[in-house]
Amino acid sequence: KDDGVEIEDAGGSRLYKLKLEDGDWKLKDASGAIVVKAKRKEEGFELRDSSDKTIAKVKASGEGLGFKSEDGRELFKAKGINDPLAGQWLAVERLSPLERAGLVVYFLEVHR
Protein backbone atom coordinates (compact mmCIF):
# COMPACT_ATOMS: atom_id res chain seq x y z
CA LYS A 1 0.00 0.00 0.00
CA ASP A 2 1.17 3.52 -0.71
CA ASP A 3 0.43 4.69 2.82
CA GLY A 4 1.61 1.68 4.81
CA VAL A 5 1.49 -2.09 4.85
CA GLU A 6 -1.39 -4.45 5.56
CA ILE A 7 -1.42 -7.95 6.98
CA GLU A 8 -4.28 -9.98 5.57
CA ASP A 9 -5.61 -13.48 6.20
CA ALA A 10 -5.76 -16.14 3.48
CA GLY A 11 -9.15 -14.83 2.33
CA GLY A 12 -7.84 -11.30 1.82
CA SER A 13 -9.47 -9.76 4.90
CA ARG A 14 -7.34 -7.17 6.66
CA LEU A 15 -6.05 -8.23 10.07
CA TYR A 16 -3.68 -5.32 10.70
CA LYS A 17 -2.49 -2.12 9.08
CA LEU A 18 0.86 -0.51 9.82
CA LYS A 19 1.33 3.13 8.93
CA LEU A 20 3.66 6.00 9.77
CA GLU A 21 1.61 8.69 11.53
CA ASP A 22 3.02 11.82 13.17
CA GLY A 23 6.51 10.30 13.27
CA ASP A 24 5.40 7.04 14.95
CA TRP A 25 4.69 3.69 13.35
CA LYS A 26 1.19 2.63 14.42
CA LEU A 27 -0.05 -0.94 14.07
CA LYS A 28 -3.84 -1.04 14.08
CA ASP A 29 -6.20 -4.00 14.04
CA ALA A 30 -9.04 -4.46 11.52
CA SER A 31 -11.33 -2.22 13.59
CA GLY A 32 -8.77 0.61 13.57
CA ALA A 33 -7.77 0.26 17.23
CA ILE A 34 -4.07 0.80 17.97
CA VAL A 35 -2.31 -2.43 18.89
CA VAL A 36 1.25 -1.11 19.03
CA LYS A 37 2.95 2.25 18.64
CA ALA A 38 6.64 2.36 17.69
CA LYS A 39 8.40 5.57 18.70
CA ARG A 40 11.81 6.39 17.28
CA LYS A 41 14.36 6.95 20.02
CA GLU A 42 17.94 8.14 19.87
CA GLU A 43 19.43 4.68 19.23
CA GLY A 44 16.42 2.62 18.14
CA PHE A 45 12.73 2.27 18.92
CA GLU A 46 10.40 1.93 21.86
CA LEU A 47 7.31 -0.22 21.40
CA ARG A 48 4.22 0.64 23.45
CA ASP A 49 0.92 -1.20 23.63
CA SER A 50 -2.57 0.32 23.38
CA SER A 51 -2.50 1.29 27.06
CA ASP A 52 0.87 3.07 26.51
CA LYS A 53 2.79 0.40 28.44
CA THR A 54 6.30 -0.28 27.14
CA ILE A 55 6.59 -3.66 25.42
CA ALA A 56 10.27 -3.34 24.56
CA LYS A 57 13.08 -0.92 23.88
CA VAL A 58 15.01 -2.03 20.81
CA LYS A 59 18.45 -0.99 19.61
CA ALA A 60 21.38 -2.34 17.65
CA SER A 61 23.78 -4.18 19.93
CA GLY A 62 26.92 -5.98 18.80
CA GLU A 63 25.97 -8.71 16.35
CA GLY A 64 22.25 -7.92 16.28
CA LEU A 65 19.49 -6.28 18.25
CA GLY A 66 18.94 -6.01 21.98
CA PHE A 67 15.41 -5.99 23.42
CA LYS A 68 14.98 -4.53 26.91
CA SER A 69 12.08 -3.89 29.25
CA GLU A 70 11.07 -0.47 30.59
CA ASP A 71 13.37 -0.97 33.60
CA GLY A 72 16.36 -2.05 31.46
CA ARG A 73 16.05 -5.82 31.98
CA GLU A 74 17.15 -7.81 28.94
CA LEU A 75 14.21 -9.56 27.28
CA PHE A 76 16.06 -11.23 24.40
CA LYS A 77 18.56 -10.69 21.59
CA ALA A 78 18.15 -11.21 17.87
CA LYS A 79 21.37 -12.05 16.07
CA GLY A 80 21.91 -11.44 12.36
CA ILE A 81 19.67 -8.37 12.11
CA ASN A 82 20.98 -4.88 12.86
CA ASP A 83 18.05 -2.69 11.80
CA PRO A 84 15.84 -1.74 14.78
CA LEU A 85 13.03 -0.55 12.47
CA ALA A 86 12.84 -4.00 10.91
CA GLY A 87 13.56 -6.15 13.95
CA GLN A 88 11.39 -4.43 16.55
CA TRP A 89 8.31 -6.33 15.36
CA LEU A 90 9.78 -9.54 16.80
CA ALA A 91 8.71 -8.26 20.25
CA VAL A 92 5.01 -7.93 19.38
CA GLU A 93 3.56 -11.07 20.96
CA ARG A 94 0.06 -10.34 19.69
CA LEU A 95 1.31 -11.06 16.17
CA SER A 96 1.88 -14.64 15.07
CA PRO A 97 5.48 -15.64 14.27
CA LEU A 98 4.61 -15.54 10.56
CA GLU A 99 3.13 -12.02 10.85
CA ARG A 100 6.21 -10.84 12.74
CA ALA A 101 8.50 -12.35 10.10
CA GLY A 102 6.47 -10.69 7.36
CA LEU A 103 6.98 -7.25 8.91
CA VAL A 104 10.70 -7.87 9.40
CA VAL A 105 11.08 -8.82 5.73
CA TYR A 106 8.94 -5.87 4.63
CA PHE A 107 11.25 -3.41 6.40
CA LEU A 108 14.44 -5.17 5.27
CA GLU A 109 13.49 -5.67 1.62
CA VAL A 110 10.61 -3.37 0.60
CA HIS A 111 10.45 -0.24 2.75
CA ARG A 112 13.11 2.28 1.83
C-alpha positions as CSV (number, residue, x, y, z in Angstrom):
1,K,0.0,0.0,0.0
2,D,1.2,3.5,-0.7
3,D,0.4,4.7,2.8
4,G,1.6,1.7,4.8
5,V,1.5,-2.1,4.9
6,E,-1.4,-4.4,5.6
7,I,-1.4,-8.0,7.0
8,E,-4.3,-10.0,5.6
9,D,-5.6,-13.5,6.2
10,A,-5.8,-16.1,3.5
11,G,-9.1,-14.8,2.3
12,G,-7.8,-11.3,1.8
13,S,-9.5,-9.8,4.9
14,R,-7.3,-7.2,6.7
15,L,-6.0,-8.2,10.1
16,Y,-3.7,-5.3,10.7
17,K,-2.5,-2.1,9.1
18,L,0.9,-0.5,9.8
19,K,1.3,3.1,8.9
20,L,3.7,6.0,9.8
21,E,1.6,8.7,11.5
22,D,3.0,11.8,13.2
23,G,6.5,10.3,13.3
24,D,5.4,7.0,14.9
25,W,4.7,3.7,13.4
26,K,1.2,2.6,14.4
27,L,-0.1,-0.9,14.1
28,K,-3.8,-1.0,14.1
29,D,-6.2,-4.0,14.0
30,A,-9.0,-4.5,11.5
31,S,-11.3,-2.2,13.6
32,G,-8.8,0.6,13.6
33,A,-7.8,0.3,17.2
34,I,-4.1,0.8,18.0
35,V,-2.3,-2.4,18.9
36,V,1.3,-1.1,19.0
37,K,2.9,2.3,18.6
38,A,6.6,2.4,17.7
39,K,8.4,5.6,18.7
40,R,11.8,6.4,17.3
41,K,14.4,6.9,20.0
42,E,17.9,8.1,19.9
43,E,19.4,4.7,19.2
44,G,16.4,2.6,18.1
45,F,12.7,2.3,18.9
46,E,10.4,1.9,21.9
47,L,7.3,-0.2,21.4
48,R,4.2,0.6,23.4
49,D,0.9,-1.2,23.6
50,S,-2.6,0.3,23.4
51,S,-2.5,1.3,27.1
52,D,0.9,3.1,26.5
53,K,2.8,0.4,28.4
54,T,6.3,-0.3,27.1
55,I,6.6,-3.7,25.4
56,A,10.3,-3.3,24.6
57,K,13.1,-0.9,23.9
58,V,15.0,-2.0,20.8
59,K,18.4,-1.0,19.6
60,A,21.4,-2.3,17.6
61,S,23.8,-4.2,19.9
62,G,26.9,-6.0,18.8
63,E,26.0,-8.7,16.4
64,G,22.3,-7.9,16.3
65,L,19.5,-6.3,18.3
66,G,18.9,-6.0,22.0
67,F,15.4,-6.0,23.4
68,K,15.0,-4.5,26.9
69,S,12.1,-3.9,29.2
70,E,11.1,-0.5,30.6
71,D,13.4,-1.0,33.6
72,G,16.4,-2.0,31.5
73,R,16.1,-5.8,32.0
74,E,17.2,-7.8,28.9
75,L,14.2,-9.6,27.3
76,F,16.1,-11.2,24.4
77,K,18.6,-10.7,21.6
78,A,18.2,-11.2,17.9
79,K,21.4,-12.0,16.1
80,G,21.9,-11.4,12.4
81,I,19.7,-8.4,12.1
82,N,21.0,-4.9,12.9
83,D,18.1,-2.7,11.8
84,P,15.8,-1.7,14.8
85,L,13.0,-0.5,12.5
86,A,12.8,-4.0,10.9
87,G,13.6,-6.1,13.9
88,Q,11.4,-4.4,16.6
89,W,8.3,-6.3,15.4
90,L,9.8,-9.5,16.8
91,A,8.7,-8.3,20.2
92,V,5.0,-7.9,19.4
93,E,3.6,-11.1,21.0
94,R,0.1,-10.3,19.7
95,L,1.3,-11.1,16.2
96,S,1.9,-14.6,15.1
97,P,5.5,-15.6,14.3
98,L,4.6,-15.5,10.6
99,E,3.1,-12.0,10.9
100,R,6.2,-10.8,12.7
101,A,8.5,-12.3,10.1
102,G,6.5,-10.7,7.4
103,L,7.0,-7.2,8.9
104,V,10.7,-7.9,9.4
105,V,11.1,-8.8,5.7
106,Y,8.9,-5.9,4.6
107,F,11.3,-3.4,6.4
108,L,14.4,-5.2,5.3
109,E,13.5,-5.7,1.6
110,V,10.6,-3.4,0.6
111,H,10.5,-0.2,2.7
112,R,13.1,2.3,1.8
